[in-house]
Amino acid sequence: MTEADREAYLNHRLALLDADERCDDLLSYFLEKHNQEPKEEGWYTRIAKQYETCGRTKDADEWFVKRTVDFPTSVRAYLALAIRKLERLYPEPDSGVQYNANLSEEERLALANEAIALLDKATMIDHKFIEAYIYRSIAYTQRQLARRYGDDPTQNTAHENLNMILAREDGLSAWRQQKAICDIKVEPECPTDKVPEGPCCMLAPRPISSKRKRPTPSARRRSKRRSDCSRAAPNRSRSRARARRARGRGAVAAAPASGAGVRGE
Protein backbone atom coordinates (compact mmCIF):
# COMPACT_ATOMS: atom_id res chain seq x y z
CA MET A 1 0.00 0.00 0.00
CA THR A 2 1.42 3.38 -1.02
CA GLU A 3 1.44 6.44 1.20
CA ALA A 4 -1.31 8.01 -0.92
CA ASP A 5 -3.45 4.86 -0.55
CA ARG A 6 -2.94 4.87 3.21
CA GLU A 7 -3.92 8.54 3.45
CA ALA A 8 -7.04 7.87 1.39
CA TYR A 9 -7.94 4.93 3.62
CA LEU A 10 -7.53 6.96 6.80
CA ASN A 11 -9.62 9.81 5.40
CA HIS A 12 -12.32 7.31 4.41
CA ARG A 13 -12.26 5.76 7.91
CA LEU A 14 -12.52 9.20 9.53
CA ALA A 15 -15.45 10.08 7.30
CA LEU A 16 -17.26 6.90 8.37
CA LEU A 17 -16.58 7.58 12.04
CA ASP A 18 -17.79 11.15 11.67
CA ALA A 19 -20.94 10.02 9.88
CA ASP A 20 -21.66 7.57 12.68
CA GLU A 21 -20.99 10.31 15.26
CA ARG A 22 -18.50 8.04 17.01
CA CYS A 23 -16.87 10.85 18.96
CA ASP A 24 -14.73 8.66 21.20
CA ASP A 25 -13.13 6.83 18.27
CA LEU A 26 -12.39 10.10 16.48
CA LEU A 27 -10.93 11.64 19.60
CA SER A 28 -8.75 8.59 20.17
CA TYR A 29 -7.45 8.89 16.63
CA PHE A 30 -6.65 12.60 16.89
CA LEU A 31 -5.06 12.25 20.32
CA GLU A 32 -2.90 9.41 19.02
CA LYS A 33 -1.78 11.57 16.11
CA HIS A 34 -0.99 14.38 18.54
CA ASN A 35 1.16 12.03 20.65
CA GLN A 36 3.04 11.01 17.51
CA GLU A 37 3.52 14.62 16.40
CA PRO A 38 3.48 16.77 19.58
CA LYS A 39 5.07 19.71 17.74
CA GLU A 40 2.32 19.81 15.12
CA GLU A 41 0.16 22.76 16.12
CA GLY A 42 -2.70 21.82 13.83
CA TRP A 43 -3.68 18.83 15.96
CA TYR A 44 -4.59 21.13 18.86
CA THR A 45 -7.25 22.83 16.80
CA ARG A 46 -8.55 19.55 15.41
CA ILE A 47 -8.82 17.99 18.87
CA ALA A 48 -10.52 21.09 20.30
CA LYS A 49 -13.07 21.15 17.50
CA GLN A 50 -13.75 17.43 17.92
CA TYR A 51 -14.40 17.93 21.62
CA GLU A 52 -16.82 20.69 20.64
CA THR A 53 -18.56 18.38 18.17
CA CYS A 54 -18.96 15.82 20.92
CA GLY A 55 -20.55 18.39 23.20
CA ARG A 56 -17.59 18.52 25.59
CA THR A 57 -17.22 22.29 25.65
CA LYS A 58 -14.99 22.46 28.71
CA ASP A 59 -12.47 20.06 27.17
CA ALA A 60 -12.54 22.07 23.95
CA ASP A 61 -11.78 25.27 25.88
CA GLU A 62 -8.87 23.58 27.61
CA TRP A 63 -7.28 22.63 24.30
CA PHE A 64 -7.61 26.14 22.93
CA VAL A 65 -5.81 27.41 26.03
CA LYS A 66 -3.28 24.55 25.91
CA ARG A 67 -2.30 25.62 22.42
CA THR A 68 -1.29 29.11 23.64
CA VAL A 69 0.72 27.54 26.49
CA ASP A 70 2.57 25.03 24.31
CA PHE A 71 3.09 27.52 21.47
CA PRO A 72 3.59 30.87 23.26
CA THR A 73 4.95 32.59 20.14
CA SER A 74 2.14 31.46 17.83
CA VAL A 75 -0.01 34.40 16.78
CA ARG A 76 -2.64 32.00 15.46
CA ALA A 77 -2.91 30.27 18.82
CA TYR A 78 -3.84 33.57 20.47
CA LEU A 79 -6.13 34.45 17.57
CA ALA A 80 -7.99 31.12 17.82
CA LEU A 81 -8.58 31.54 21.56
CA ALA A 82 -9.70 35.16 21.10
CA ILE A 83 -12.17 34.13 18.40
CA ARG A 84 -13.40 31.40 20.72
CA LYS A 85 -14.26 34.05 23.32
CA LEU A 86 -15.76 36.48 20.80
CA GLU A 87 -18.08 33.79 19.43
CA ARG A 88 -19.87 33.82 22.77
CA LEU A 89 -20.65 37.52 22.28
CA TYR A 90 -22.29 37.16 18.88
CA PRO A 91 -26.09 37.57 18.79
CA GLU A 92 -28.53 34.80 18.07
CA PRO A 93 -30.11 34.83 14.59
CA ASP A 94 -33.11 37.15 14.28
CA SER A 95 -32.49 38.54 17.79
CA GLY A 96 -32.59 42.12 16.54
CA VAL A 97 -29.56 43.15 18.59
CA GLN A 98 -25.82 43.22 17.89
CA TYR A 99 -24.77 41.22 20.95
CA ASN A 100 -25.61 38.10 22.93
CA ALA A 101 -28.54 39.22 25.05
CA ASN A 102 -28.33 36.02 27.11
CA LEU A 103 -25.17 37.29 28.83
CA SER A 104 -25.03 40.00 31.45
CA GLU A 105 -23.20 43.25 30.77
CA GLU A 106 -20.44 42.19 33.17
CA GLU A 107 -19.98 38.86 31.35
CA ARG A 108 -19.83 40.59 27.98
CA LEU A 109 -17.29 43.12 29.24
CA ALA A 110 -15.13 40.34 30.69
CA LEU A 111 -15.14 38.32 27.45
CA ALA A 112 -14.35 41.38 25.34
CA ASN A 113 -11.47 42.33 27.64
CA GLU A 114 -10.06 38.79 27.51
CA ALA A 115 -10.22 38.77 23.71
CA ILE A 116 -8.50 42.17 23.50
CA ALA A 117 -5.70 41.00 25.83
CA LEU A 118 -5.10 37.89 23.71
CA LEU A 119 -5.01 39.90 20.48
CA ASP A 120 -2.63 42.37 22.11
CA LYS A 121 -0.24 39.46 22.68
CA ALA A 122 -0.57 38.47 19.02
CA THR A 123 0.33 41.95 17.75
CA MET A 124 3.22 42.18 20.19
CA ILE A 125 4.65 39.11 18.43
CA ASP A 126 3.76 40.31 14.92
CA HIS A 127 2.61 43.93 14.67
CA LYS A 128 1.54 43.35 11.04
CA PHE A 129 -0.77 40.42 11.78
CA ILE A 130 -3.86 41.86 10.11
CA GLU A 131 -6.37 39.31 11.42
CA ALA A 132 -5.61 40.38 14.98
CA TYR A 133 -6.62 43.96 14.14
CA ILE A 134 -9.82 42.76 12.45
CA TYR A 135 -10.98 40.81 15.49
CA ARG A 136 -9.73 43.40 17.96
CA SER A 137 -11.97 45.94 16.23
CA ILE A 138 -14.88 43.53 16.77
CA ALA A 139 -13.89 43.10 20.42
CA TYR A 140 -13.81 46.85 21.04
CA THR A 141 -17.22 47.20 19.38
CA GLN A 142 -18.65 44.46 21.60
CA ARG A 143 -17.16 46.15 24.65
CA GLN A 144 -18.76 49.41 23.57
CA LEU A 145 -22.15 47.69 23.28
CA ALA A 146 -21.77 46.22 26.77
CA ARG A 147 -21.62 49.65 28.43
CA ARG A 148 -25.07 50.81 29.52
CA TYR A 149 -26.02 54.49 29.73
CA GLY A 150 -28.87 56.83 28.84
CA ASP A 151 -28.97 59.49 26.15
CA ASP A 152 -29.49 62.33 28.62
CA PRO A 153 -26.40 62.90 30.82
CA THR A 154 -28.46 64.91 33.32
CA GLN A 155 -30.64 61.86 34.00
CA ASN A 156 -27.78 59.35 34.18
CA THR A 157 -26.03 58.11 37.28
CA ALA A 158 -22.33 58.89 37.66
CA HIS A 159 -21.54 55.31 36.61
CA GLU A 160 -23.69 55.63 33.47
CA ASN A 161 -22.01 58.88 32.49
CA LEU A 162 -18.64 57.17 32.94
CA ASN A 163 -19.89 54.37 30.68
CA MET A 164 -20.83 56.97 28.07
CA ILE A 165 -17.25 58.27 28.04
CA LEU A 166 -15.73 54.77 27.96
CA ALA A 167 -18.08 53.70 25.16
CA ARG A 168 -16.88 56.62 23.03
CA GLU A 169 -13.29 55.57 23.68
CA ASP A 170 -14.14 51.99 22.67
CA GLY A 171 -15.64 53.26 19.42
CA LEU A 172 -12.49 55.25 18.72
CA SER A 173 -10.31 52.20 19.53
CA ALA A 174 -12.33 50.06 17.11
CA TRP A 175 -11.79 52.69 14.40
CA ARG A 176 -8.05 52.73 15.12
CA GLN A 177 -7.84 49.01 14.39
CA GLN A 178 -9.33 49.59 10.94
CA LYS A 179 -6.95 52.49 10.40
CA ALA A 180 -4.02 50.27 11.38
CA ILE A 181 -5.04 47.71 8.74
CA CYS A 182 -4.98 50.45 6.09
CA ASP A 183 -1.55 51.56 7.28
CA ILE A 184 -0.19 48.00 7.15
CA LYS A 185 -1.52 47.58 3.61
CA VAL A 186 -0.18 51.07 2.76
CA GLU A 187 -3.52 52.04 1.26
CA PRO A 188 -4.70 55.67 1.12
CA GLU A 189 -8.17 56.58 2.30
CA CYS A 190 -10.80 56.35 -0.43
CA PRO A 191 -11.87 59.75 -1.79
CA THR A 192 -15.42 60.84 -1.01
CA ASP A 193 -15.88 63.13 -4.02
CA LYS A 194 -14.85 60.83 -6.86
CA VAL A 195 -14.40 57.22 -7.92
CA PRO A 196 -11.10 55.83 -6.57
CA GLU A 197 -8.45 55.27 -9.20
CA GLY A 198 -6.95 52.24 -7.44
CA PRO A 199 -6.97 50.24 -4.22
CA CYS A 200 -7.89 52.39 -1.26
CA CYS A 201 -8.95 52.12 2.36
CA MET A 202 -12.71 52.13 3.01
CA LEU A 203 -12.47 53.84 6.37
CA ALA A 204 -15.38 55.37 8.25
CA PRO A 205 -14.99 58.93 9.59
CA ARG A 206 -12.95 59.15 12.77
CA PRO A 207 -15.20 59.09 15.86
CA ILE A 208 -15.06 62.05 18.21
CA SER A 209 -13.08 61.35 21.35
CA SER A 210 -14.56 62.12 24.75
CA LYS A 211 -11.32 63.75 25.83
CA ARG A 212 -11.27 67.51 25.67
CA LYS A 213 -8.58 69.18 23.64
CA ARG A 214 -5.91 70.60 25.92
CA PRO A 215 -5.70 74.43 25.61
CA THR A 216 -2.57 75.95 24.13
CA PRO A 217 -0.32 78.15 26.34
CA SER A 218 -1.66 81.33 24.68
CA ALA A 219 -5.25 80.19 25.26
CA ARG A 220 -4.47 79.52 28.91
CA ARG A 221 -2.96 83.02 29.25
CA ARG A 222 -6.08 84.61 27.68
CA SER A 223 -8.29 82.61 30.00
CA LYS A 224 -6.24 83.72 33.02
CA ARG A 225 -6.51 87.40 31.97
CA ARG A 226 -10.29 87.07 31.61
CA SER A 227 -10.45 85.48 35.04
CA ASP A 228 -8.30 88.23 36.58
CA CYS A 229 -10.46 90.88 34.94
CA SER A 230 -13.60 89.22 36.24
CA ARG A 231 -12.25 89.24 39.79
CA ALA A 232 -11.07 92.85 39.49
CA ALA A 233 -14.35 94.18 38.06
CA PRO A 234 -16.33 94.13 41.36
CA ASN A 235 -13.49 95.99 43.13
CA ARG A 236 -13.42 98.71 40.47
CA SER A 237 -17.20 99.08 40.67
CA ARG A 238 -17.08 99.53 44.44
CA SER A 239 -14.30 102.10 44.10
CA ARG A 240 -16.30 104.14 41.58
CA ALA A 241 -19.38 104.02 43.83
CA ARG A 242 -17.39 105.31 46.83
CA ALA A 243 -15.97 108.11 44.69
CA ARG A 244 -19.46 109.17 43.58
CA ARG A 245 -20.71 109.23 47.16
CA ALA A 246 -17.72 111.30 48.26
CA ARG A 247 -18.32 113.89 45.52
CA GLY A 248 -21.96 114.07 46.46
CA ARG A 249 -21.14 114.81 50.11
CA GLY A 250 -18.67 117.51 49.09
CA ALA A 251 -21.21 119.25 46.90
CA VAL A 252 -23.79 119.30 49.69
CA ALA A 253 -21.31 120.80 52.16
CA ALA A 254 -20.35 123.65 49.76
CA ALA A 255 -23.94 124.71 48.94
CA PRO A 256 -25.60 127.55 51.06
CA ALA A 257 -28.41 126.67 53.43
CA SER A 258 -31.95 127.31 52.25
CA GLY A 259 -32.88 131.07 52.65
CA ALA A 260 -29.41 132.19 53.68
CA GLY A 261 -29.02 134.58 50.76
CA VAL A 262 -32.27 136.42 51.56
CA ARG A 263 -31.32 137.03 55.15
CA GLY A 264 -27.93 138.33 54.15
CA GLU A 265 -29.48 140.91 51.93
C-alpha positions in Angstrom: 0.0 0.0 0.0 1.4 3.4 -1.0 1.4 6.4 1.2 -1.3 8.0 -0.9 -3.4 4.9 -0.6 -2.9 4.9 3.2 -3.9 8.5 3.4 -7.0 7.9 1.4 -7.9 4.9 3.6 -7.5 7.0 6.8 -9.6 9.8 5.4 -12.3 7.3 4.4 -12.3 5.8 7.9 -12.5 9.2 9.5 -15.4 10.1 7.3 -17.3 6.9 8.4 -16.6 7.6 12.0 -17.8 11.1 11.7 -20.9 10.0 9.9 -21.7 7.6 12.7 -21.0 10.3 15.3 -18.5 8.0 17.0 -16.9 10.8 19.0 -14.7 8.7 21.2 -13.1 6.8 18.3 -12.4 10.1 16.5 -10.9 11.6 19.6 -8.7 8.6 20.2 -7.5 8.9 16.6 -6.7 12.6 16.9 -5.1 12.2 20.3 -2.9 9.4 19.0 -1.8 11.6 16.1 -1.0 14.4 18.5 1.2 12.0 20.6 3.0 11.0 17.5 3.5 14.6 16.4 3.5 16.8 19.6 5.1 19.7 17.7 2.3 19.8 15.1 0.2 22.8 16.1 -2.7 21.8 13.8 -3.7 18.8 16.0 -4.6 21.1 18.9 -7.2 22.8 16.8 -8.6 19.5 15.4 -8.8 18.0 18.9 -10.5 21.1 20.3 -13.1 21.1 17.5 -13.8 17.4 17.9 -14.4 17.9 21.6 -16.8 20.7 20.6 -18.6 18.4 18.2 -19.0 15.8 20.9 -20.6 18.4 23.2 -17.6 18.5 25.6 -17.2 22.3 25.7 -15.0 22.5 28.7 -12.5 20.1 27.2 -12.5 22.1 23.9 -11.8 25.3 25.9 -8.9 23.6 27.6 -7.3 22.6 24.3 -7.6 26.1 22.9 -5.8 27.4 26.0 -3.3 24.5 25.9 -2.3 25.6 22.4 -1.3 29.1 23.6 0.7 27.5 26.5 2.6 25.0 24.3 3.1 27.5 21.5 3.6 30.9 23.3 4.9 32.6 20.1 2.1 31.5 17.8 0.0 34.4 16.8 -2.6 32.0 15.5 -2.9 30.3 18.8 -3.8 33.6 20.5 -6.1 34.4 17.6 -8.0 31.1 17.8 -8.6 31.5 21.6 -9.7 35.2 21.1 -12.2 34.1 18.4 -13.4 31.4 20.7 -14.3 34.1 23.3 -15.8 36.5 20.8 -18.1 33.8 19.4 -19.9 33.8 22.8 -20.6 37.5 22.3 -22.3 37.2 18.9 -26.1 37.6 18.8 -28.5 34.8 18.1 -30.1 34.8 14.6 -33.1 37.2 14.3 -32.5 38.5 17.8 -32.6 42.1 16.5 -29.6 43.1 18.6 -25.8 43.2 17.9 -24.8 41.2 21.0 -25.6 38.1 22.9 -28.5 39.2 25.1 -28.3 36.0 27.1 -25.2 37.3 28.8 -25.0 40.0 31.4 -23.2 43.2 30.8 -20.4 42.2 33.2 -20.0 38.9 31.4 -19.8 40.6 28.0 -17.3 43.1 29.2 -15.1 40.3 30.7 -15.1 38.3 27.5 -14.3 41.4 25.3 -11.5 42.3 27.6 -10.1 38.8 27.5 -10.2 38.8 23.7 -8.5 42.2 23.5 -5.7 41.0 25.8 -5.1 37.9 23.7 -5.0 39.9 20.5 -2.6 42.4 22.1 -0.2 39.5 22.7 -0.6 38.5 19.0 0.3 42.0 17.7 3.2 42.2 20.2 4.6 39.1 18.4 3.8 40.3 14.9 2.6 43.9 14.7 1.5 43.4 11.0 -0.8 40.4 11.8 -3.9 41.9 10.1 -6.4 39.3 11.4 -5.6 40.4 15.0 -6.6 44.0 14.1 -9.8 42.8 12.5 -11.0 40.8 15.5 -9.7 43.4 18.0 -12.0 45.9 16.2 -14.9 43.5 16.8 -13.9 43.1 20.4 -13.8 46.9 21.0 -17.2 47.2 19.4 -18.6 44.5 21.6 -17.2 46.1 24.6 -18.8 49.4 23.6 -22.1 47.7 23.3 -21.8 46.2 26.8 -21.6 49.6 28.4 -25.1 50.8 29.5 -26.0 54.5 29.7 -28.9 56.8 28.8 -29.0 59.5 26.1 -29.5 62.3 28.6 -26.4 62.9 30.8 -28.5 64.9 33.3 -30.6 61.9 34.0 -27.8 59.4 34.2 -26.0 58.1 37.3 -22.3 58.9 37.7 -21.5 55.3 36.6 -23.7 55.6 33.5 -22.0 58.9 32.5 -18.6 57.2 32.9 -19.9 54.4 30.7 -20.8 57.0 28.1 -17.3 58.3 28.0 -15.7 54.8 28.0 -18.1 53.7 25.2 -16.9 56.6 23.0 -13.3 55.6 23.7 -14.1 52.0 22.7 -15.6 53.3 19.4 -12.5 55.2 18.7 -10.3 52.2 19.5 -12.3 50.1 17.1 -11.8 52.7 14.4 -8.1 52.7 15.1 -7.8 49.0 14.4 -9.3 49.6 10.9 -6.9 52.5 10.4 -4.0 50.3 11.4 -5.0 47.7 8.7 -5.0 50.4 6.1 -1.6 51.6 7.3 -0.2 48.0 7.1 -1.5 47.6 3.6 -0.2 51.1 2.8 -3.5 52.0 1.3 -4.7 55.7 1.1 -8.2 56.6 2.3 -10.8 56.4 -0.4 -11.9 59.8 -1.8 -15.4 60.8 -1.0 -15.9 63.1 -4.0 -14.9 60.8 -6.9 -14.4 57.2 -7.9 -11.1 55.8 -6.6 -8.4 55.3 -9.2 -6.9 52.2 -7.4 -7.0 50.2 -4.2 -7.9 52.4 -1.3 -9.0 52.1 2.4 -12.7 52.1 3.0 -12.5 53.8 6.4 -15.4 55.4 8.2 -15.0 58.9 9.6 -13.0 59.2 12.8 -15.2 59.1 15.9 -15.1 62.1 18.2 -13.1 61.3 21.4 -14.6 62.1 24.7 -11.3 63.7 25.8 -11.3 67.5 25.7 -8.6 69.2 23.6 -5.9 70.6 25.9 -5.7 74.4 25.6 -2.6 76.0 24.1 -0.3 78.1 26.3 -1.7 81.3 24.7 -5.3 80.2 25.3 -4.5 79.5 28.9 -3.0 83.0 29.3 -6.1 84.6 27.7 -8.3 82.6 30.0 -6.2 83.7 33.0 -6.5 87.4 32.0 -10.3 87.1 31.6 -10.5 85.5 35.0 -8.3 88.2 36.6 -10.5 90.9 34.9 -13.6 89.2 36.2 -12.2 89.2 39.8 -11.1 92.8 39.5 -14.4 94.2 38.1 -16.3 94.1 41.4 -13.5 96.0 43.1 -13.4 98.7 40.5 -17.2 99.1 40.7 -17.1 99.5 44.4 -14.3 102.1 44.1 -16.3 104.1 41.6 -19.4 104.0 43.8 -17.4 105.3 46.8 -16.0 108.1 44.7 -19.5 109.2 43.6 -20.7 109.2 47.2 -17.7 111.3 48.3 -18.3 113.9 45.5 -22.0 114.1 46.5 -21.1 114.8 50.1 -18.7 117.5 49.1 -21.2 119.2 46.9 -23.8 119.3 49.7 -21.3 120.8 52.2 -20.4 123.6 49.8 -23.9 124.7 48.9 -25.6 127.6 51.1 -28.4 126.7 53.4 -32.0 127.3 52.3 -32.9 131.1 52.6 -29.4 132.2 53.7 -29.0 134.6 50.8 -32.3 136.4 51.6 -31.3 137.0 55.2 -27.9 138.3 54.1 -29.5 140.9 51.9 
